[in-house]
Amino acid sequence: MKKRSFTLLMSALTISATLLGTSPILAETDTDTATEESADKEESTDKADSEESDAKNTDAKAEDGKDADAAKGDTLEDGTYTAEFDTDNGMFHVNEANDGKGVLTVKDGKMTIHVSLASKKIVNLFAGKAEDAQKDGAELLEPTTDTVTYSDGMSEEVYGFDIPVPALDEEFDVALVGTKGKWYDHKVSVKNPVKDDSASTDANAEDKDADSKSEDAQTEDTKTEDAKAEDTDKDTKDEESKGKTLADLNLEDGDYTMEVTLTGGSGRATIDSPAAIKVEGDKATATIVWSSPNYDYMLVDGEKYEPVNKDGNSTFEIPVSVFDAEMDVTADTVAMSEPHEIDYTLNFDSTTVKEAKTADDKEAK
């Protein structure tokens, strides 16, 4: 009896253990635990992927920033361009004849734009602030004198400036001073450059010219001494062409004669030579006798001289301002249907000067 009861008890325990092992609650608990572990792993993976993606995006943005900075730092290739020049003020602008544009030059990576302004009222520019422009040692931009032609064909001289350009499509500081001496700050920008192909062609031509000039320079070096000698001769001739003054002749007051040469006109008119010369103080007066009675006045240095005679060939007494050089005069003739002024030159040869014989000298002979 006891043995049977023990057997039944063991059977019951076995059945209970079996039932507990297949319980839905316990199975669900195990499943949830596994699911949570899987979710945790996925979350960790997603987080790692996200962090890696963020890092890549950051790197990409950094690269983009570097590219942008590099793009800003890079300028146009060397050459000449037409570009728009904008300012923040209607009183400071490109001349209307140039349609708001200037000539942008790029050389060795540095950019400079030349703009012709509206007038000559702006006398200096400064690449920077007005405060700095007034400091000692400030490098002011000096004006050039430009000629602009308007649509109606009229031309005008205005001031132009060569302005350094730090970057395209970005505002930068330029200060200006007008005729009243007061400095003003302004913002300007340069944009939309268009390559000037003709300038490139000209540049190639200039290179060829430079090569040719280099060869010519080598040849010219061999002529240096001759050139110096020619310059010396030229200087001497220039001095001679200036002629001599009455003081150079060192003549005392008195009456003299001197050979005189007439040039100009048709070549038919002549004057008496030698001519009588009267010296008084620091003045020399020549008596000019024409080969015709038809000259009614002469002009010398803007002064009008009338004839000193009424009969015979026209005779004038005029001042002599220079000897041994051409002296410009004008003579008016009435020989034509209407009075006509004719330009001539007179050249008094100082080497032929002689004292004039007086009436007493003639009687002594």
C-alpha positions in Angstrom: 0.0 0.0 0.0 2.8 2.4 0.9 4.7 1.5 -2.2 1.7 2.3 -4.4 1.2 5.6 -2.8 4.8 6.6 -3.4 4.5 5.6 -7.0 1.4 7.8 -7.5 3.2 10.8 -5.9 6.2 10.5 -8.2 3.9 10.3 -11.2 2.1 13.5 -10.1 5.3 15.4 -9.7 6.5 14.3 -13.2 3.2 15.5 -14.8 3.5 18.9 -13.0 7.0 19.4 -14.2 6.0 18.7 -17.7 3.1 21.1 -17.6 5.3 23.9 -16.2 7.8 23.4 -19.0 5.2 23.9 -21.7 3.5 26.9 -20.0 2.5 29.8 -22.3 3.4 32.4 -19.7 6.9 31.1 -19.3 7.3 30.8 -23.1 6.1 34.3 -23.6 8.5 35.6 -21.0 11.4 34.0 -22.8 10.2 35.3 -26.2 10.0 38.9 -24.8 13.5 38.6 -23.4 14.9 37.5 -26.7 13.0 40.3 -28.5 14.3 43.0 -26.2 17.9 41.7 -26.6 17.4 41.8 -30.4 15.9 45.3 -30.3 18.8 46.5 -28.2 21.2 45.1 -30.7 19.3 46.8 -33.6 19.2 50.1 -31.7 22.9 49.9 -31.1 23.5 49.2 -34.7 21.2 52.0 -35.9 22.9 54.4 -33.5 26.3 53.5 -34.8 25.1 53.8 -38.4 23.6 57.2 -37.5 26.8 58.4 -35.9 28.8 57.2 -38.8 26.4 59.0 -41.2 26.6 62.2 -39.2 30.4 62.0 -39.3 30.3 61.6 -43.1 27.9 64.5 -43.5 30.2 66.7 -41.3 33.2 65.7 -43.4 31.2 66.4 -46.6 30.2 69.8 -45.3 33.8 70.6 -44.4 34.9 69.5 -47.8 32.2 71.7 -49.4 33.4 74.6 -47.2 37.0 74.0 -48.3 35.8 73.9 -52.0 33.9 77.1 -51.5 36.9 78.8 -49.9 39.1 77.6 -52.6 36.7 78.9 -55.2 36.7 82.3 -53.6 40.5 82.2 -53.4 40.8 81.3 -57.0 40.7 84.3 -59.4 40.2 84.4 -63.1 43.0 83.4 -65.5 45.3 86.2 -66.5 43.8 88.4 -69.1 41.5 91.4 -69.7 37.8 91.3 -69.0 34.8 93.6 -69.1 33.0 93.6 -65.7 30.2 95.4 -64.0 31.2 97.9 -61.3 28.5 98.6 -58.7 28.5 101.2 -55.9 26.3 102.1 -53.0 25.9 105.8 -54.1 24.5 107.5 -57.1 27.2 110.2 -56.9 30.0 107.7 -57.2 29.5 105.5 -60.3 30.9 104.6 -63.7 30.4 107.2 -66.4 27.2 106.6 -68.3 29.2 106.4 -71.6 30.6 103.1 -70.3 27.3 101.5 -69.3 28.3 100.8 -65.7 31.3 98.7 -66.7 35.0 98.9 -66.3 38.1 97.0 -67.6 39.1 94.2 -65.3 42.8 93.1 -65.6 44.0 89.9 -64.1 47.8 89.4 -63.8 49.6 86.8 -61.7 46.3 86.1 -59.8 45.8 89.8 -58.8 42.7 91.7 -60.1 42.5 95.4 -60.9 39.5 97.2 -62.5 39.9 100.5 -64.3 36.7 102.7 -64.2 36.1 106.1 -65.7 33.9 108.2 -63.4 31.3 110.9 -64.2 33.6 113.9 -63.8 36.8 115.3 -62.2 35.2 116.0 -58.9 36.6 112.9 -57.2 40.3 113.5 -56.9 41.5 110.4 -55.0 40.4 106.9 -53.9 41.6 104.6 -51.2 41.2 100.8 -51.0 39.8 100.7 -47.5 38.1 102.9 -45.0 38.1 106.7 -45.0 39.7 106.7 -41.5 42.7 104.8 -42.8 43.0 106.9 -45.9 43.9 109.9 -43.8 46.7 108.2 -41.9 50.3 108.9 -42.6 51.7 106.7 -45.3 48.3 105.8 -46.7 48.7 104.8 -50.4 46.1 106.8 -52.3 44.9 105.9 -55.7 45.8 108.7 -58.1 43.5 109.6 -61.0 44.1 109.1 -64.7 42.6 111.5 -67.3 40.2 109.5 -69.5 38.3 110.7 -72.6 34.8 109.3 -72.8 32.5 109.5 -75.8 28.7 109.7 -75.4 26.0 108.3 -77.6 25.5 111.8 -79.2 29.1 111.8 -80.3 30.3 114.4 -77.8 33.5 113.7 -75.9 34.6 114.8 -72.4 37.6 114.4 -70.2 37.0 112.7 -66.8 39.0 111.1 -64.0 39.5 107.3 -64.0 41.0 105.0 -61.4 42.7 101.6 -61.2 41.1 99.9 -58.2 42.4 96.6 -56.6 39.7 93.9 -56.5 40.1 91.4 -53.6 37.2 89.2 -54.8 34.4 89.0 -57.3 30.7 89.2 -56.4 31.6 90.5 -52.9 31.3 94.0 -51.5 34.6 95.6 -50.4 35.5 99.0 -49.0 36.6 102.0 -51.1 36.9 105.5 -49.7 36.9 108.7 -51.8 37.8 112.3 -51.4 36.4 115.2 -53.5 37.6 118.7 -54.3 36.5 119.9 -50.9 38.9 117.5 -49.1 36.4 115.4 -47.1 36.7 111.6 -47.1 33.6 109.3 -47.5 33.2 105.5 -47.1 31.6 103.4 -49.8 30.9 99.8 -50.6 31.6 98.6 -54.2 31.5 95.2 -55.9 32.7 93.8 -59.2 30.8 91.0 -61.0 30.0 89.3 -64.3 33.4 89.4 -65.9 33.5 88.7 -69.6 36.7 87.8 -71.3 38.0 90.2 -73.9 39.2 87.8 -76.6 40.7 90.7 -78.6 42.9 91.5 -75.6 44.2 87.9 -75.6 45.0 88.3 -79.3 46.7 91.6 -78.5 48.6 89.9 -75.7 50.0 87.4 -78.1 50.9 90.1 -80.5 52.5 92.0 -77.7 54.6 88.9 -76.8 55.8 88.8 -80.4 56.5 92.5 -80.3 58.4 92.0 -77.0 60.6 89.3 -78.6 61.2 91.6 -81.6 61.9 94.5 -79.3 64.3 92.4 -77.4 66.2 91.6 -80.5 66.1 95.2 -81.6 67.3 96.3 -78.1 70.4 94.1 -78.6 71.0 95.8 -81.9 70.4 99.2 -80.4 73.0 98.6 -77.7 75.6 98.6 -80.4 74.4 102.0 -81.5 74.5 103.6 -78.1 77.6 105.6 -78.6 76.5 106.9 -81.9 73.1 107.8 -80.4 74.9 109.8 -77.7 76.9 111.6 -80.2 73.8 112.4 -82.2 72.1 113.7 -79.1 75.0 115.9 -78.4 74.9 117.3 -82.0 71.1 117.7 -81.6 71.5 119.6 -78.4 74.1 121.9 -80.1 71.7 122.4 -83.0 68.8 123.1 -80.7 70.9 125.7 -78.9 71.8 127.2 -82.3 68.2 127.2 -83.4 67.3 129.3 -80.4 69.5 132.0 -81.9 71.0 134.9 -80.1 69.7 137.9 -78.3 70.9 141.5 -78.6 72.8 141.1 -75.3 74.7 138.1 -76.8 75.9 140.4 -79.7 77.3 143.0 -77.2 76.6 145.9 -79.6 76.9 149.4 -78.4 74.1 151.9 -79.2 74.4 153.0 -82.8 73.5 152.2 -86.4 74.5 149.0 -88.1 73.7 146.9 -91.2 73.1 143.1 -91.2 72.3 140.6 -93.9 68.7 139.3 -93.6 67.0 136.4 -95.3 63.2 136.2 -96.1 61.3 132.9 -96.4 57.7 132.1 -96.9 54.8 133.3 -99.1 54.9 132.5 -102.8 58.6 133.2 -103.1 58.2 136.2 -105.4 58.4 138.9 -102.7 61.9 140.0 -101.5 63.3 142.5 -99.1 66.5 144.6 -99.2 69.5 143.0 -97.7 71.5 144.1 -95.8 68.9 145.8 -93.6 69.6 148.8 -91.4 69.6 148.0 -87.7 69.4 150.7 -85.0 70.5 149.7 -81.5 69.2 151.7 -78.5 69.7 150.3 -75.0 68.3 146.8 -75.0 66.3 147.2 -78.2 67.2 146.6 -81.8 65.0 148.0 -84.6 65.3 146.8 -88.2 64.2 148.8 -91.3 62.6 146.3 -93.7 62.1 147.5 -97.3 59.9 145.3 -99.5 60.2 144.8 -103.2 56.5 146.0 -103.6 54.5 149.0 -102.5 51.5 146.8 -101.8 52.1 145.9 -98.1 49.9 148.0 -95.8 51.0 146.6 -92.4 53.1 144.0 -90.6 52.5 142.0 -87.5 55.4 141.1 -85.1 54.6 139.3 -81.8 51.0 140.3 -82.1 51.8 144.0 -82.6 50.8 145.9 -85.7 53.3 148.2 -87.5 52.3 150.7 -90.2 54.6 151.7 -93.1 57.0 154.6 -92.4 56.8 155.9 -95.9 54.1 157.0 -98.3 55.8 156.7 -101.7 57.9 153.8 -103.1 58.2 150.3 -101.9 56.6 149.5 -98.5 59.0 150.2 -95.7 58.6 149.2 -92.0 60.6 149.6 -88.8 60.1 146.5 -86.6 61.7 145.2 -83.5 64.3 142.3 -83.8 63.8 139.8 -81.0 66.3 137.2 -82.2 69.4 136.9 -84.4 70.7 133.8 -86.2 67.3 132.1 -86.0 63.9 132.4 -87.8 61.7 135.2 -86.5 58.0 134.9 -87.4 56.3 137.9 -89.0 53.1 138.5 -91.0 52.6 141.0 -93.8 49.3 142.1 -95.3 49.3 142.7 -99.0 46.6 144.5 -101.0 48.0 143.4 -104.4 45.2 140.8 -104.6 41.5 141.4 -105.1 41.1 141.5 -101.3 43.7 142.2 -98.6 45.5 139.0 -97.6 47.8 138.3 -94.7 50.9 136.2 -95.5 53.2 134.5 -93.0 57.0 135.0 -93.4 60.2 134.4 -91.4 63.1 136.7 -91.2 66.6 135.5 -90.2 69.2 138.2 -89.3 72.8 136.9 -89.7 74.8 138.4 -86.8 78.1 137.4 -88.4 77.5 140.0 -91.1 76.9 143.0 -88.7 78.7 146.2 -89.7 78.7 149.7 -88.4 76.7 151.9 -90.7 78.5 154.7 -92.4 77.3 158.2 -91.4 77.0 161.2 -93.6 80.3 162.6 -92.0 82.1 159.4 -92.9 81.0 159.8 -96.5 82.0 163.4 -96.7 85.5 162.5 -95.2 86.0 160.2 -98.2 
